[in-house]
Amino acid sequence: MVKISVIIPLYNKEKHIKETLDSLCNQTVTDFEAIVVDDG
């Protein structure tokens, strides 16, 4: 079971999503889910 959910609202920032997800993947916690909400 996933213990951490990270919600990323995204509105006109498509250029930054790769950097955001890379940063998230480089965290020490590895048991998480990422939820990207377009037009958030």
Biopython code that builds the backbone (N, CA, C, O; Angstrom):
import numpy as np
from Bio.PDB.StructureBuilder import StructureBuilder

atoms = [
    (1, "MET", "N", (0.843, -1.188, 0.000)),
    (1, "MET", "CA", (0.000, 0.000, 0.000)),
    (1, "MET", "C", (0.884, 1.245, 0.000)),
    (1, "MET", "O", (1.860, 1.332, 0.745)),
    (2, "VAL", "N", (0.527, 2.191, -0.837)),
    (2, "VAL", "CA", (1.275, 3.438, -0.934)),
    (2, "VAL", "C", (1.002, 4.278, 0.301)),
    (2, "VAL", "O", (-0.149, 4.443, 0.705)),
    (3, "LYS", "N", (2.056, 4.807, 0.898)),
    (3, "LYS", "CA", (1.901, 5.606, 2.112)),
    (3, "LYS", "C", (1.874, 7.097, 1.828)),
    (3, "LYS", "O", (1.334, 7.873, 2.616)),
    (4, "ILE", "N", (2.453, 7.500, 0.708)),
    (4, "ILE", "CA", (2.534, 8.927, 0.398)),
    (4, "ILE", "C", (1.974, 9.167, -0.998)),
    (4, "ILE", "O", (2.347, 8.486, -1.953)),
    (5, "SER", "N", (1.082, 10.137, -1.105)),
    (5, "SER", "CA", (0.570, 10.581, -2.399)),
    (5, "SER", "C", (1.014, 12.021, -2.594)),
    (5, "SER", "O", (0.829, 12.862, -1.714)),
    (6, "VAL", "N", (1.591, 12.296, -3.738)),
    (6, "VAL", "CA", (2.028, 13.651, -4.069)),
    (6, "VAL", "C", (1.132, 14.132, -5.204)),
    (6, "VAL", "O", (1.113, 13.538, -6.282)),
    (7, "ILE", "N", (0.401, 15.195, -4.961)),
    (7, "ILE", "CA", (-0.496, 15.750, -5.968)),
    (7, "ILE", "C", (0.169, 16.985, -6.560)),
    (7, "ILE", "O", (0.539, 17.915, -5.843)),
    (8, "ILE", "N", (0.313, 16.975, -7.885)),
    (8, "ILE", "CA", (0.990, 18.067, -8.579)),
    (8, "ILE", "C", (-0.020, 18.741, -9.507)),
    (8, "ILE", "O", (-0.335, 18.204, -10.569)),
    (9, "PRO", "N", (-0.531, 19.911, -9.118)),
    (9, "PRO", "CA", (-1.422, 20.638, -10.024)),
    (9, "PRO", "C", (-0.589, 21.289, -11.127)),
    (9, "PRO", "O", (0.486, 21.829, -10.866)),
    (10, "LEU", "N", (-1.086, 21.234, -12.343)),
    (10, "LEU", "CA", (-0.328, 21.730, -13.489)),
    (10, "LEU", "C", (-1.227, 22.609, -14.343)),
    (10, "LEU", "O", (-2.274, 22.169, -14.819)),
    (11, "TYR", "N", (-0.814, 23.845, -14.532)),
    (11, "TYR", "CA", (-1.579, 24.761, -15.376)),
    (11, "TYR", "C", (-0.599, 25.627, -16.150)),
    (11, "TYR", "O", (0.053, 26.497, -15.573)),
    (12, "ASN", "N", (-0.495, 25.397, -17.434)),
    (12, "ASN", "CA", (0.394, 26.145, -18.332)),
    (12, "ASN", "C", (1.856, 26.095, -17.901)),
    (12, "ASN", "O", (2.583, 27.070, -18.093)),
    (13, "LYS", "N", (2.295, 24.996, -17.332)),
    (13, "LYS", "CA", (3.693, 24.845, -16.899)),
    (13, "LYS", "C", (4.280, 23.536, -17.412)),
    (13, "LYS", "O", (5.069, 22.891, -16.722)),
    (14, "GLU", "N", (3.895, 23.147, -18.621)),
    (14, "GLU", "CA", (4.366, 21.886, -19.185)),
    (14, "GLU", "C", (5.888, 21.814, -19.249)),
    (14, "GLU", "O", (6.460, 20.727, -19.175)),
    (15, "LYS", "N", (6.539, 22.947, -19.383)),
    (15, "LYS", "CA", (8.000, 22.980, -19.486)),
    (15, "LYS", "C", (8.667, 22.530, -18.190)),
    (15, "LYS", "O", (9.814, 22.083, -18.209)),
    (16, "HIS", "N", (7.968, 22.642, -17.077)),
    (16, "HIS", "CA", (8.562, 22.365, -15.773)),
    (16, "HIS", "C", (8.229, 20.987, -15.212)),
    (16, "HIS", "O", (8.769, 20.605, -14.173)),
    (17, "ILE", "N", (7.356, 20.236, -15.872)),
    (17, "ILE", "CA", (6.919, 18.970, -15.289)),
    (17, "ILE", "C", (8.051, 17.948, -15.224)),
    (17, "ILE", "O", (8.123, 17.180, -14.264)),
    (18, "LYS", "N", (8.930, 17.919, -16.215)),
    (18, "LYS", "CA", (10.044, 16.964, -16.175)),
    (18, "LYS", "C", (10.944, 17.240, -14.978)),
    (18, "LYS", "O", (11.330, 16.315, -14.264)),
    (19, "GLU", "N", (11.276, 18.496, -14.758)),
    (19, "GLU", "CA", (12.112, 18.870, -13.610)),
    (19, "GLU", "C", (11.420, 18.506, -12.292)),
    (19, "GLU", "O", (12.063, 18.026, -11.359)),
    (20, "THR", "N", (10.131, 18.734, -12.226)),
    (20, "THR", "CA", (9.371, 18.421, -11.018)),
    (20, "THR", "C", (9.363, 16.920, -10.740)),
    (20, "THR", "O", (9.596, 16.493, -9.609)),
    (21, "LEU", "N", (9.094, 16.123, -11.771)),
    (21, "LEU", "CA", (9.052, 14.671, -11.581)),
    (21, "LEU", "C", (10.438, 14.099, -11.308)),
    (21, "LEU", "O", (10.575, 13.166, -10.517)),
    (22, "ASP", "N", (11.469, 14.650, -11.955)),
    (22, "ASP", "CA", (12.842, 14.215, -11.664)),
    (22, "ASP", "C", (13.190, 14.474, -10.204)),
    (22, "ASP", "O", (13.789, 13.628, -9.540)),
    (23, "SER", "N", (12.811, 15.642, -9.711)),
    (23, "SER", "CA", (13.076, 15.983, -8.319)),
    (23, "SER", "C", (12.341, 15.026, -7.380)),
    (23, "SER", "O", (12.895, 14.584, -6.374)),
    (24, "LEU", "N", (11.118, 14.719, -7.711)),
    (24, "LEU", "CA", (10.338, 13.793, -6.897)),
    (24, "LEU", "C", (10.982, 12.401, -6.876)),
    (24, "LEU", "O", (11.040, 11.758, -5.828)),
    (25, "CYS", "N", (11.453, 11.949, -8.011)),
    (25, "CYS", "CA", (12.070, 10.613, -8.098)),
    (25, "CYS", "C", (13.410, 10.545, -7.375)),
    (25, "CYS", "O", (13.860, 9.455, -7.022)),
    (26, "ASN", "N", (14.043, 11.666, -7.153)),
    (26, "ASN", "CA", (15.341, 11.692, -6.479)),
    (26, "ASN", "C", (15.232, 11.799, -4.958)),
    (26, "ASN", "O", (16.248, 11.962, -4.281)),
    (27, "GLN", "N", (14.041, 11.712, -4.419)),
    (27, "GLN", "CA", (13.852, 11.775, -2.974)),
    (27, "GLN", "C", (14.256, 10.450, -2.329)),
    (27, "GLN", "O", (14.344, 9.423, -3.003)),
    (28, "THR", "N", (14.498, 10.484, -1.037)),
    (28, "THR", "CA", (14.894, 9.263, -0.330)),
    (28, "THR", "C", (13.719, 8.320, -0.101)),
    (28, "THR", "O", (13.918, 7.112, 0.035)),
    (29, "VAL", "N", (12.524, 8.840, -0.058)),
    (29, "VAL", "CA", (11.327, 8.005, 0.076)),
    (29, "VAL", "C", (10.989, 7.455, -1.309)),
    (29, "VAL", "O", (10.870, 8.215, -2.270)),
    (30, "THR", "N", (10.837, 6.148, -1.408)),
    (30, "THR", "CA", (10.573, 5.553, -2.719)),
    (30, "THR", "C", (9.172, 4.971, -2.846)),
    (30, "THR", "O", (8.750, 4.608, -3.944)),
    (31, "ASP", "N", (8.454, 4.879, -1.747)),
    (31, "ASP", "CA", (7.106, 4.316, -1.775)),
    (31, "ASP", "C", (6.089, 5.450, -1.839)),
    (31, "ASP", "O", (5.563, 5.881, -0.813)),
    (32, "PHE", "N", (5.817, 5.930, -3.052)),
    (32, "PHE", "CA", (4.882, 7.035, -3.220)),
    (32, "PHE", "C", (4.173, 6.892, -4.557)),
    (32, "PHE", "O", (4.592, 6.134, -5.431)),
    (33, "GLU", "N", (3.099, 7.636, -4.689)),
    (33, "GLU", "CA", (2.436, 7.754, -5.976)),
    (33, "GLU", "C", (2.397, 9.229, -6.335)),
    (33, "GLU", "O", (2.261, 10.085, -5.461)),
    (34, "ALA", "N", (2.516, 9.521, -7.622)),
    (34, "ALA", "CA", (2.449, 10.900, -8.103)),
    (34, "ALA", "C", (1.170, 11.047, -8.912)),
    (34, "ALA", "O", (0.901, 10.274, -9.831)),
    (35, "ILE", "N", (0.397, 12.045, -8.552)),
    (35, "ILE", "CA", (-0.846, 12.336, -9.261)),
    (35, "ILE", "C", (-0.685, 13.716, -9.883)),
    (35, "ILE", "O", (-0.579, 14.717, -9.174)),
    (36, "VAL", "N", (-0.668, 13.763, -11.212)),
    (36, "VAL", "CA", (-0.528, 15.033, -11.923)),
    (36, "VAL", "C", (-1.912, 15.430, -12.410)),
    (36, "VAL", "O", (-2.563, 14.684, -13.142)),
    (37, "VAL", "N", (-2.359, 16.621, -11.994)),
    (37, "VAL", "CA", (-3.679, 17.112, -12.356)),
    (37, "VAL", "C", (-3.504, 18.226, -13.373)),
    (37, "VAL", "O", (-3.028, 19.311, -13.039)),
    (38, "ASP", "N", (-3.890, 17.957, -14.621)),
    (38, "ASP", "CA", (-3.780, 18.953, -15.683)),
    (38, "ASP", "C", (-4.884, 19.994, -15.523)),
    (38, "ASP", "O", (-6.008, 19.669, -15.141)),
    (39, "ASP", "N", (-4.554, 21.231, -15.814)),
    (39, "ASP", "CA", (-5.458, 22.371, -15.640)),
    (39, "ASP", "C", (-5.872, 22.533, -14.191)),
    (39, "ASP", "O", (-6.987, 22.959, -13.890)),
    (40, "GLY", "N", (-4.937, 22.181, -13.280)),
    (40, "GLY", "CA", (-5.211, 22.270, -11.846)),
    (40, "GLY", "C", (-5.076, 23.671, -11.378)),
    (40, "GLY", "O", (-5.269, 23.948, -10.195)),
]
sb = StructureBuilder()
sb.init_structure("model")
sb.init_model(0)
sb.init_chain("A")
sb.init_seg("    ")
for serial, (resi, resn, name, xyz) in enumerate(atoms, 1):
    if name == "N":
        sb.init_residue(resn, " ", resi, " ")
    sb.init_atom(name, np.array(xyz, "f"), 0.0, 1.0, " ", f" {name:<3s}", serial, name[0])
structure = sb.get_structure()
